[in-house]
Amino acid sequence: MLPHVVVTVERLEVLPLQAVSDKQLAHARAVRASAVQGFLSTVLARGAKLPRSNVEEQMPMLAGWVQSHLRVKTESRYWLDDQARAEPGSGVLGEAFREARAAKVEMPVDPLLHIDLAWPCA
């Protein structure tokens, strides 16, 4: 893992979810927030095997992909579908990310996002 490394993502655009009920909407929001945090945490943990410069270079692209995914997936049933969260270690965003990588989807940096990685002092 990358101990004491803090990633801050500012200006992440989260479109409103489409839901049938207030209860479903509240639960889907919680799942979506947890998915984003879990995905970025997993990426940082895997980044421990990479040089720091690689992690710093790739994080804006990963955050840009998360941004575009959140813009597209606005239906609450996507965030509540147990089938989409089959692997507990990576969650729904991890599953979607693997599919995007397999399809060789381009991951452009989103210029509206601001990514900050705070590394511990050595």
C-alpha positions as CSV (number, residue, x, y, z in Angstrom):
1,M,0.0,0.0,0.0
2,L,1.0,3.6,-0.1
3,P,1.0,4.6,3.5
4,H,0.0,8.1,4.4
5,V,-0.6,9.1,0.8
6,V,-3.7,11.3,0.5
7,V,-5.5,11.8,-2.8
8,T,-7.9,14.7,-3.2
9,V,-10.2,15.0,-6.1
10,E,-11.9,18.4,-6.5
11,R,-14.7,19.4,-9.0
12,L,-15.8,15.9,-9.5
13,E,-19.2,16.3,-11.3
14,V,-21.8,13.9,-9.9
15,L,-25.1,14.1,-11.9
16,P,-28.4,13.3,-10.0
17,L,-29.3,9.7,-9.9
18,Q,-32.6,8.5,-11.5
19,A,-34.5,6.5,-8.9
20,V,-38.0,5.2,-8.2
21,S,-38.1,6.1,-4.5
22,D,-36.3,8.3,-2.0
23,K,-35.1,5.3,-0.1
24,Q,-33.6,3.7,-3.2
25,L,-32.1,7.1,-4.2
26,A,-30.4,7.5,-0.8
27,H,-29.0,4.0,-0.9
28,A,-27.7,4.4,-4.5
29,R,-26.0,7.6,-3.5
30,A,-24.2,5.9,-0.6
31,V,-23.2,3.0,-2.9
32,R,-21.9,5.4,-5.6
33,A,-19.9,7.4,-3.1
34,S,-18.4,4.3,-1.6
35,A,-17.6,2.9,-5.0
36,V,-15.6,6.0,-6.0
37,Q,-13.7,6.0,-2.7
38,G,-13.1,2.3,-2.9
39,F,-11.9,2.4,-6.5
40,L,-9.4,5.2,-5.9
41,S,-8.2,3.5,-2.7
42,T,-7.6,0.2,-4.6
43,V,-5.8,2.1,-7.3
44,L,-3.5,3.8,-4.8
45,A,-2.8,0.4,-3.0
46,R,-1.8,-1.1,-6.3
47,G,0.3,1.9,-7.1
48,A,2.7,0.9,-4.3
49,K,4.4,-1.3,-6.9
50,L,4.9,1.5,-9.3
51,P,7.3,4.5,-9.3
52,R,5.8,7.6,-7.8
53,S,6.0,9.4,-11.1
54,N,3.8,6.8,-12.8
55,V,1.2,7.1,-10.1
56,E,1.2,10.9,-10.4
57,E,0.9,10.7,-14.2
58,Q,-1.9,8.1,-14.2
59,M,-4.2,9.5,-11.4
60,P,-5.6,12.4,-13.6
61,M,-6.5,9.9,-16.3
62,L,-8.2,7.6,-13.8
63,A,-10.1,10.4,-12.2
64,G,-11.1,11.6,-15.7
65,W,-12.4,8.1,-16.4
66,V,-14.4,8.1,-13.1
67,Q,-15.8,11.5,-14.0
68,S,-17.0,10.3,-17.4
69,H,-18.4,7.1,-15.9
70,L,-20.4,9.1,-13.3
71,R,-21.9,11.2,-16.0
72,V,-23.1,8.2,-17.9
73,K,-24.3,5.9,-15.1
74,T,-27.1,8.0,-13.6
75,E,-29.7,5.2,-13.0
76,S,-29.8,4.0,-9.4
77,R,-30.3,0.3,-10.4
78,Y,-26.8,0.3,-11.9
79,W,-25.4,1.2,-8.4
80,L,-27.6,-1.3,-6.6
81,D,-27.1,-4.3,-8.9
82,D,-25.3,-7.0,-7.0
83,Q,-24.1,-8.5,-10.3
84,A,-22.1,-5.4,-11.0
85,R,-20.4,-5.7,-7.7
86,A,-19.3,-9.3,-7.9
87,E,-15.7,-8.7,-6.8
88,P,-15.8,-7.1,-3.3
89,G,-12.2,-5.8,-3.6
90,S,-12.8,-3.5,-6.5
91,G,-16.6,-2.9,-6.5
92,V,-18.8,-1.6,-9.3
93,L,-16.3,1.0,-10.6
94,G,-13.5,-1.6,-10.7
95,E,-15.6,-3.9,-12.8
96,A,-16.5,-1.1,-15.2
97,F,-12.9,0.0,-15.4
98,R,-11.7,-3.6,-16.3
99,E,-14.3,-3.6,-19.1
100,A,-13.2,-0.2,-20.3
101,R,-9.5,-1.4,-20.3
102,A,-10.4,-4.6,-22.1
103,A,-12.3,-2.5,-24.8
104,K,-9.2,-0.2,-25.0
105,V,-11.3,2.8,-24.1
106,E,-9.3,6.0,-24.2
107,M,-8.9,7.7,-20.8
108,P,-8.5,11.4,-21.5
109,V,-7.7,13.8,-18.6
110,D,-10.7,15.9,-17.6
111,P,-9.5,19.6,-17.4
112,L,-12.2,20.5,-14.9
113,L,-10.9,18.1,-12.3
114,H,-8.1,18.9,-9.9
115,I,-6.1,16.0,-8.5
116,D,-3.7,16.4,-5.5
117,L,-1.6,13.6,-4.2
118,A,0.0,14.4,-0.8
119,W,3.0,12.2,-0.3
120,P,4.6,11.7,3.1
121,C,7.8,13.6,3.7
122,A,10.8,11.2,3.4
